[in-house]
Structures are given as structure tokens and as C-alpha cells.
Amino acid sequence: MANQGVLNAWLYGRPVECTEQQPDRAFHFILLGAPGVGKGTQAEYLSEKYGAVQLSTGDVFRAAKGSDQGVLSPAMQEAMEAMKAGRLVSDDTVVSMVRERTACLSSGYGFLLDGFPRTVEQAKALDEMLAGMNMTLDGVINYALDMEEVVKRLSGRRTCQQCKATAHVIFSPPKQEGVCDKCGGTLFQREDDKPESIRVRLQAYEESTAPLAQYYEAKGLLITITADGAPKAVFAETEKVIGKRFQLA
């Protein structure tokens, strides 16, 4: 398991304190994948297998919302101000936020970048950062899944009105239809879990990510893996591809 100090450094921009034994081979990956493909689960498997730390800008933003604003780094404060005003966080601000955390990128554990870069401009900025640290990317793992399968996965989610627990009508159905197993509250489908809303989000993701995937494909770094199947089966395919690419025993 990756050092907690590295994770704290990623969240708060503090110096990295590494006390655990580091892996012999540090991998540096970017993870791509639309909501619902199971990218987070694959990141957990990859971290456990190869020792790399999942560094998620989404986790940083969520943690920052509940933190004392006084402890946030300058770039994070700027990002929070933009989000509170309903604006998109600019490329320059996101790049500055990651640049404040370059110690995390070079910690020796390796990294799985999740949520960054999101644009070609951010990707170019990351290239410059890594070059300045004499580091290179090993690959960009792109988990792909048919849109209608993603819609089926996400639209089946139901949320409890009372305790906010979730169930899934296909993969983890409640014992009694429409009733929460945990508290007996009423289960409902959130607006953003409805098929039409999901398709809009997925279309926006595809349009924004396509240039990024093309950028890394031109560099020979893109590794596309079909995420259709059980998480363990998808990870088995991931291991096979990584093992073949890097000639691991």
C-alpha cells in the first residue's frame, strides 16, 4: 500500500514524507475512462499490484471543499474561488495546482494520474514538468466501454432519500423493490442518473477526451483496454497488457 504521506502531500501540497519501502520499478501512468467504466476500481488494483499512488484531482477538489481555506495552497484557493463562482477551473490553475505537487510525482512510488490532464494543453504542461524532473510517462491507460453499457450501469443506480445509501437494480438490487436495505427509506433515481442525462455527460466526455487520446496515441503511449466484464477480469487483461509491454516476468 502506498505511503499515506504521499496522499496527504497530494491533497495539501505539503512535502512528501516517505517511510515505507518503495517498489523496485516505479510506474508512471495516466488513467482515462468515462464515468461508469470502473476506472476507480482498476486504479485500486493497479496501486496494490505495482505500488503506484493514485493521484486524483477530483479527490483533491472534494477534500478542499471541506477543508479550512487557510491551509490550501495558492492554486487550490484560486480553484475553489472559480468553482464557487460556477466557473470552470482554468488550465493554468489546474497546471499550477499540479506543479505545487511535483514532489508527489517524483516520490519514488510512481503515480496513477486520474483527472489530469484533461486537455492537450494540460498534457503538454505535464510533459514539461516531467522533463524537468528527468521523468517520462510509461503509458496512458484508456478504459473504453460502449456508451449504452455505461448508461445501463449508471442509470440502474438508486439512492435512498433518507440515508443516501445506494443500490443498483441489476448489480445489487434491494431485497424489496424501491426500499433501502439499510434504513427502510425510499429509493429514487437521481436526475443525473437518468439515461438522457448520462448520455449528455458521456458525449461531453468523449468530445473533450478525444483530442487527448489522439495526442498520446501519436506518442505511442495510449493503451486502450475494453472494460466490458467483471472488474477482476478487466484487471487481468490490464496486467497482461502491461506485462507484455514492459516485459515483466
ChimeraX attribute file (.defattr): number of C-alpha atoms within 10 A of each C-alpha:
attribute: neighborCount
match mode: 1-to-1
recipient: residues
	/A:1	15
	/A:2	21
	/A:3	19
	/A:4	15
	/A:5	17
	/A:6	26
	/A:7	20
	/A:8	16
	/A:9	18
	/A:10	27
	/A:11	23
	/A:12	18
	/A:13	24
	/A:14	18
	/A:15	17
	/A:16	21
	/A:17	16
	/A:18	15
	/A:19	10
	/A:20	12
	/A:21	12
	/A:22	17
	/A:23	14
	/A:24	10
	/A:25	12
	/A:26	18
	/A:27	21
	/A:28	20
	/A:29	22
	/A:30	21
	/A:31	23
	/A:32	25
	/A:33	22
	/A:34	20
	/A:35	16
	/A:36	19
	/A:37	25
	/A:38	20
	/A:39	21
	/A:40	16
	/A:41	13
	/A:42	19
	/A:43	20
	/A:44	16
	/A:45	18
	/A:46	21
	/A:47	20
	/A:48	13
	/A:49	11
	/A:50	19
	/A:51	25
	/A:52	28
	/A:53	31
	/A:54	24
	/A:55	23
	/A:56	19
	/A:57	19
	/A:58	12
	/A:59	14
	/A:60	17
	/A:61	16
	/A:62	11
	/A:63	12
	/A:64	20
	/A:65	13
	/A:66	8
	/A:67	12
	/A:68	8
	/A:69	13
	/A:70	8
	/A:71	12
	/A:72	17
	/A:73	19
	/A:74	16
	/A:75	19
	/A:76	26
	/A:77	17
	/A:78	17
	/A:79	22
	/A:80	19
	/A:81	13
	/A:82	15
	/A:83	14
	/A:84	10
	/A:85	9
	/A:86	9
	/A:87	11
	/A:88	10
	/A:89	15
	/A:90	13
	/A:91	16
	/A:92	12
	/A:93	17
	/A:94	20
	/A:95	20
	/A:96	18
	/A:97	22
	/A:98	24
	/A:99	17
	/A:100	20
	/A:101	21
	/A:102	18
	/A:103	19
	/A:104	27
	/A:105	24
	/A:106	17
	/A:107	19
	/A:108	20
	/A:109	27
	/A:110	23
	/A:111	26
	/A:112	26
	/A:113	21
	/A:114	21
	/A:115	15
	/A:116	20
	/A:117	23
	/A:118	18
	/A:119	17
	/A:120	19
	/A:121	14
	/A:122	19
	/A:123	17
	/A:124	12
	/A:125	19
	/A:126	19
	/A:127	14
	/A:128	14
	/A:129	18
	/A:130	15
	/A:131	12
	/A:132	10
	/A:133	12
	/A:134	9
	/A:135	14
	/A:136	16
	/A:137	15
	/A:138	17
	/A:139	21
	/A:140	21
	/A:141	21
	/A:142	19
	/A:143	21
	/A:144	18
	/A:145	18
	/A:146	11
	/A:147	17
	/A:148	12
	/A:149	13
	/A:150	22
	/A:151	21
	/A:152	17
	/A:153	20
	/A:154	19
	/A:155	22
	/A:156	18
	/A:157	21
	/A:158	25
	/A:159	21
	/A:160	22
	/A:161	17
	/A:162	13
	/A:163	14
	/A:164	16
	/A:165	15
	/A:166	19
	/A:167	21
	/A:168	15
	/A:169	15
	/A:170	11
	/A:171	10
	/A:172	12
	/A:173	18
	/A:174	18
	/A:175	9
	/A:176	9
	/A:177	11
	/A:178	19
	/A:179	20
	/A:180	25
	/A:181	18
	/A:182	13
	/A:183	12
	/A:184	14
	/A:185	17
	/A:186	17
	/A:187	23
	/A:188	18
	/A:189	16
	/A:190	14
	/A:191	11
	/A:192	14
	/A:193	20
	/A:194	16
	/A:195	18
	/A:196	12
	/A:197	14
	/A:198	22
	/A:199	17
	/A:200	11
	/A:201	14
	/A:202	17
	/A:203	13
	/A:204	12
	/A:205	15
	/A:206	14
	/A:207	10
	/A:208	14
	/A:209	19
	/A:210	12
	/A:211	14
	/A:212	19
	/A:213	23
	/A:214	14
	/A:215	17
	/A:216	16
	/A:217	15
	/A:218	9
	/A:219	10
	/A:220	12
	/A:221	18
	/A:222	21
	/A:223	19
	/A:224	17
	/A:225	17
	/A:226	14
	/A:227	24
	/A:228	16
	/A:229	11
	/A:230	10
	/A:231	16
	/A:232	12
	/A:233	12
	/A:234	18
	/A:235	19
	/A:236	13
	/A:237	15
	/A:238	22
	/A:239	17
	/A:240	13
	/A:241	15
	/A:242	16
	/A:243	12
	/A:244	11
	/A:245	12
	/A:246	9
	/A:247	9
	/A:248	9
	/A:249	5
